[in-house]
């Protein structure tokens, strides 16, 4: 067995960012925009996270909503249309490889006409040749659209998709709240390390392809760490699940949240189970997603202030991290919380 790296791979809990001198008078003045997005957050294309209500709401904050692909064609086009009507902004839709949806020019044409400008090739292993060819195909036929693809966990996977023409690559495998990929397959790299490796690649190989941190992010502190490591956008699933705008009904104060590789999800959208790599769980109802968005924006601004930068885009070049012991996780929690 070949060793990939002599360096240890870091996860979010392995580091803390070092507080630095700051002359920022008020955190409200901190600019958290990235690459033209005033709210550099992407809603994950999961059937318990993003349909038109979530896409419209996050778009109104100048973020990106990727409507999941686990519906028939007419329903997906309706979802795109509704999101556009509610905001007059453009959002995204997930497309799959197994059904060759990304080669369906009629669907792509219709989606563009209705207001879609992000097409997310949604596949478990974006490092596969099929995903790379799909990106190249879409780029050749639709040079003006935005193509997101993933997931990958290495800089090599990121580079191949960037070279094929991807505008954004989802980085992170096996770290999601409802994902069992690392347990079932034995494969994966901590998401923070994957971001660091891909950002280092970009430092030496300039490209406009964006790093979308995806997986293992549980709170605004992890979001700040992801941006500090070099992420351009952050994709969220569990943090947005359970809100009013997420799909699903509230039952006894909870909403269902599930991974798209879970047994339940696979049975619902294709009638059979291939390999069960996810779980289904319940999350407490959180109310309107705007409250979650405001908490996230506040956390990002606060994180920037502790590093002493007044622009989120400057965070990765100024942030300093320190590795910490496993005991720091407990020390970081409010000690007065009920146990």
Secondary structure, DSSP 8 states (H G I E B T S, - for coil): -----SS----GGGEEE-------S-GGG-B--BTTBSS-EEE---TTT-SHHHHHHHHHTT-EEEE-S-S-HHHHHHHHHHHHHHHSS-EEEEE-TTTTGGG-HHHHHHHHHHTEEEEEEE-S-TTSHHHHHHHHHHHHH-TTSEEEEEEE-SHHHHHHHHHHT-SEEEE-BS-STTB-HHHHHS--B-HHHHHHHHHHHHHHS----EEEEESS--SHHHHHHHHHHT-SEEEESTTTTTBTTSSS--BTTEEEEE-TTBHHHHHHHHSS-S---B-EEEEE--B-HHHHHHHHHHHHHHHHHHHT-SBGGGHHHH--EEE--THHHHHHS-TTS--
